């Protein structure tokens, strides 16, 4: 195998004989298709989920002859202004990788050598605890492996089989496993019945992990009811509203999610920057709709963080692939408020 032919990480893994999966670790923990990952590595396509002008992803790989021995690398690469991989960074990373583990990475079968190959590399990072739990849940499910030993206790709790007040001993990993394994009818049904009764803390943890999953329309309906109850309060609990939005954000029931977002944006509570950050950072696709984008921008111009909050959130959205034109079109609306007009002038003037 000639090293001069290896120009990407996917080529390196392929030529090593490894099988692998890649998961985004920036926006939400979600599997990247092989085509998306290869196109990104060749700088043919922007990274689909840029986060702070970087691509953060986890690679789990293994030798097909030893399917029970998995290795994981968490990598972070800089992106250019178009969201494409800066290829000099990739080249530097590969030179170091080939130097440390050689071309036939799996030949030695030395797990410590493989896991430690990237120690001190500027291109590695350690995910937050909740992201790590979501990654483990997604990876085991993707590999058709059993969930963690925390799963059963979390399953029994969220399907209403144990006392709703007894949540203190639930393992974070168990909640993550439950969230990504909701295709089981019995589990979904139990969760639908349990969500309205959940205390704030376990509900918040559950919502953190549902954002990495694809909750059903029935679950989104229950979350929507919880949002509506909150919006009828004199002072809605912002954390509860954010938790519901987060939990519903990646659902395939996009029409229901859109209606939830619209109701929230029409309410005064959406001038809270946390609410707007959830919408732009987790459900950015809704901003492709002109009416929702206009509502979002008007509320963004009213937050207590003024122009700095406005420019920070807007810059993040403008960086997302495919979003720039939709947002710029909304910013050009002749019906925009005076305050929004001033901010737009300041940002682009």
C-alpha positions in Angstrom: 0.0 0.0 0.0 1.6 3.3 -1.1 1.2 6.1 1.4 1.2 8.8 -1.3 -2.1 7.5 -2.5 -3.8 8.1 0.9 -5.2 11.6 0.9 -8.3 11.3 3.2 -9.2 9.6 6.5 -11.8 7.5 4.8 -9.2 6.2 2.3 -6.8 5.5 5.2 -9.5 3.5 7.1 -10.6 1.7 3.9 -7.0 0.7 3.0 -6.4 -0.4 6.6 -9.2 -2.9 6.1 -11.3 -1.2 8.8 -15.1 -0.9 8.8 -16.3 2.4 10.2 -19.2 4.7 10.9 -19.1 8.5 11.3 -21.3 10.6 13.5 -21.6 14.4 13.7 -20.8 15.6 17.3 -21.3 19.3 16.8 -25.0 20.3 16.4 -26.5 16.9 17.4 -25.2 13.4 17.4 -26.4 12.1 14.1 -24.9 9.5 11.6 -23.3 11.0 8.5 -23.8 9.0 5.3 -20.6 7.7 3.7 -21.2 9.9 0.6 -21.6 13.0 2.8 -18.4 12.2 4.7 -16.3 11.5 1.6 -17.6 14.6 -0.2 -16.7 16.7 2.8 -13.2 15.1 3.0 -12.6 16.0 -0.7 -13.9 19.5 0.0 -16.6 19.0 -2.6 -19.5 19.8 -0.2 -19.7 21.9 2.9 -19.9 20.0 6.2 -23.6 19.5 6.7 -23.6 20.5 10.4 -20.9 23.2 11.0 -20.4 24.3 14.6 -18.4 27.3 15.4 -16.8 27.2 12.0 -15.6 23.6 12.6 -16.5 20.1 11.7 -16.8 17.9 14.9 -17.3 14.2 14.4 -16.8 10.9 16.0 -15.4 7.9 14.0 -16.0 4.4 15.3 -14.0 1.7 13.5 -13.1 -1.9 13.8 -11.4 -4.9 12.2 -14.0 -7.1 10.5 -12.2 -10.1 11.8 -12.6 -8.8 15.4 -16.1 -7.3 15.3 -16.3 -6.9 19.1 -13.2 -4.6 19.4 -14.2 -1.1 18.5 -12.0 2.0 18.5 -13.2 5.6 18.6 -11.6 8.9 17.5 -13.2 12.3 18.1 -11.9 14.8 15.5 -12.3 18.5 14.9 -11.3 20.1 11.6 -11.5 23.8 10.7 -13.8 25.0 7.9 -13.3 27.9 5.5 -15.9 30.7 5.0 -17.9 28.4 2.7 -18.1 25.6 5.2 -15.6 23.5 3.2 -12.8 21.5 4.9 -9.5 23.4 5.0 -7.4 20.7 3.2 -4.1 21.8 4.7 -5.4 20.7 8.1 -6.5 17.3 6.8 -3.1 16.8 5.2 -1.2 17.7 8.4 -3.5 15.3 10.3 -2.9 12.4 7.9 0.9 12.9 7.9 0.9 12.6 11.7 -1.5 9.6 11.6 0.6 7.7 9.1 3.7 8.5 11.1 2.3 7.2 14.4 0.4 4.1 13.4 1.8 3.2 10.0 -0.1 2.2 6.9 -1.5 -1.1 8.2 -3.1 0.3 11.3 -5.0 -2.9 12.2 -2.1 -5.3 11.5 -0.6 -5.1 15.0 -4.0 -5.3 16.7 -2.6 -3.2 19.5 -5.6 -1.5 20.9 -3.6 0.9 23.0 -1.5 1.9 20.1 -4.6 2.6 17.9 -6.5 4.5 20.6 -3.5 6.5 21.7 -2.3 7.3 18.2 -3.8 10.7 18.2 -2.8 11.7 21.8 -1.9 15.4 21.9 -3.1 16.0 18.3 -4.6 19.5 17.7 -7.4 17.7 15.8 -8.8 15.7 18.6 -11.3 16.8 21.3 -13.2 15.3 24.2 -17.0 15.5 23.9 -19.2 16.7 26.7 -20.7 13.9 28.9 -24.2 14.1 27.4 -22.8 14.1 23.8 -20.7 11.0 24.7 -23.8 9.3 26.0 -25.7 10.1 22.9 -22.8 8.9 20.7 -22.6 5.6 22.6 -26.4 5.1 22.2 -26.3 5.9 18.5 -23.2 3.7 17.9 -24.6 0.6 19.7 -27.9 1.0 17.8 -26.2 1.5 14.5 -24.0 -1.6 15.1 -27.0 -3.7 16.2 -25.4 -4.1 19.6 -27.2 -4.3 23.0 -27.8 -1.0 24.9 -26.0 -0.3 28.1 -26.9 -1.9 31.4 -28.5 1.4 32.5 -31.2 0.9 29.8 -33.6 -1.3 31.6 -34.0 1.0 34.6 -34.5 4.1 32.3 -36.9 2.1 30.1 -39.0 1.1 33.1 -39.1 4.7 34.4 -40.0 6.5 31.1 -42.6 3.9 30.2 -44.4 4.4 33.6 -43.5 1.1 35.2 -41.8 2.7 38.2 -42.7 5.6 40.5 -42.5 8.9 38.6 -40.7 10.5 41.7 -37.9 7.9 41.7 -35.6 9.4 39.0 -32.5 10.3 41.0 -30.7 7.1 40.3 -31.3 6.9 36.5 -28.0 6.7 34.5 -27.5 9.3 31.8 -26.5 6.6 29.4 -29.7 4.7 30.0 -31.8 7.8 29.1 -29.8 8.2 25.9 -30.4 4.6 25.0 -34.1 4.9 25.6 -34.3 8.1 23.4 -32.7 6.4 20.3 -34.6 3.1 20.6 -38.2 4.6 20.4 -39.2 2.5 17.3 -40.6 -0.1 19.7 -44.4 0.6 19.9 -44.7 -0.4 23.6 -41.9 2.0 24.5 -43.3 4.9 22.5 -46.8 4.4 23.9 -45.5 4.3 27.5 -43.4 7.5 26.9 -46.4 9.3 25.4 -48.4 8.6 28.6 -45.5 9.5 30.9 -44.3 12.8 29.4 -47.1 15.0 30.8 -46.4 13.7 34.3 -42.6 14.0 34.3 -40.9 16.2 36.9 -38.7 19.0 35.3 -35.3 17.4 35.8 -35.9 14.0 34.2 -37.9 15.8 31.4 -35.0 18.1 30.7 -32.5 15.2 30.5 -34.9 13.2 28.3 -35.3 16.2 25.9 -31.5 16.6 25.7 -31.4 13.1 24.3 -34.5 13.2 22.2 -32.9 16.0 20.1 -30.4 13.3 18.9 -33.2 10.9 18.0 -36.2 11.0 15.7 -39.3 11.1 17.9 -42.6 10.2 16.4 -45.5 12.5 15.5 -47.4 11.2 18.6 -44.5 12.2 20.9 -44.3 15.7 19.2 -48.1 16.1 19.9 -47.6 15.5 23.6 -44.6 18.0 23.6 -46.8 20.5 21.7 -49.5 20.2 24.4 -46.9 20.8 27.1 -45.7 24.0 25.2 -49.3 25.2 24.8 -49.9 24.8 28.6 -46.8 26.8 29.3 -47.7 29.6 26.8 -51.0 30.1 28.6 -49.2 30.9 31.9 -48.6 34.5 32.8 -44.9 33.9 33.0 -44.0 30.8 30.9 -41.1 28.7 32.2 -38.4 29.3 29.5 -36.5 26.1 30.4 -39.7 24.0 29.8 -40.4 25.7 26.5 -36.8 25.1 25.4 -36.9 21.5 26.5 -39.9 20.8 24.4 -38.4 22.5 21.3 -35.2 20.6 21.8 -37.0 17.3 22.2 -39.0 17.8 19.0 -36.3 19.4 16.9 -35.2 16.3 14.9 -38.6 14.7 14.5 -39.6 13.7 11.0 -43.1 15.1 11.8 -41.9 18.5 10.5 -45.3 20.0 10.0 -46.1 19.6 13.7 -42.7 20.9 14.7 -43.3 24.0 12.4 -46.6 24.8 14.1 -45.0 24.5 17.6 -42.2 26.9 16.5 -44.7 29.4 15.0 -46.8 29.4 18.2 -43.6 30.0 20.3 -42.4 32.8 18.0 -45.7 34.6 18.2 -45.5 34.6 22.0 -43.6 37.2 24.0 -41.4 34.5 25.6 -39.5 34.1 22.3 -37.6 37.4 22.9 -35.6 35.2 25.3 -32.3 34.4 23.4 -32.3 30.8 24.7 -35.5 30.1 22.9 -34.2 31.7 19.7 -30.9 29.8 20.0 -32.7 26.5 20.2 -34.7 27.4 17.0 -31.6 28.5 15.0 -29.2 26.0 16.4 -31.4 22.9 16.4 -34.4 23.5 14.0 -32.7 25.9 11.5 -34.6 24.2 8.6 -37.8 26.1 9.7 -36.1 29.4 8.7 -36.3 28.3 5.0 -40.0 29.4 5.4 -40.3 33.1 4.8 -43.0 33.7 7.4 -41.2 31.8 10.1 -37.9 33.5 9.2 -39.5 36.9 9.4 -41.0 36.2 12.8 -37.6 34.8 14.1 -35.7 37.9 12.9 -38.1 40.3 14.5 -37.9 38.6 17.8 -34.1 38.3 17.5 -33.9 42.1 17.2 -35.7 42.5 20.5 -33.6 40.3 22.9 -31.9 41.9 25.9 -28.5 41.1 24.3 -29.1 43.8 21.7 -27.0 43.9 18.6 -24.3 41.5 19.9 -26.9 38.7 20.4 -28.5 39.5 17.1 -25.2 39.3 15.1 -23.9 36.2 16.9 -27.0 34.1 16.3 -27.5 35.4 12.8 -23.8 34.7 11.8 -24.3 31.1 13.0 -27.4 30.6 10.8 -25.9 32.2 7.8 -23.0 29.7 8.0 -25.3 26.7 7.8 -25.4 25.1 4.3 -28.3 26.3 2.2 -29.5 28.8 4.7 -27.9 32.0 3.5 -30.2 32.9 0.7 -33.4 32.3 2.8 -32.2 34.5 5.6 -30.9 37.3 3.4 -34.2 37.4 1.5 -36.1 37.8 4.8 -33.6 40.5 5.9 -34.5 42.4 2.8 -38.2 42.4 3.6 -39.8 45.9 3.1 -42.1 45.2 6.1 -39.3 44.8 8.6 -39.4 46.9 11.8 -37.2 50.0 12.3 -35.1 48.2 14.9 -34.5 45.2 12.6 -33.6 47.6 9.8 -31.0 49.4 12.0 -29.4 46.0 12.9 -29.3 44.9 9.3 -27.7 48.1 8.3 -25.1 47.8 11.0 -24.4 44.2 10.2 -24.0 44.6 6.4 -23.1 48.3 6.2 
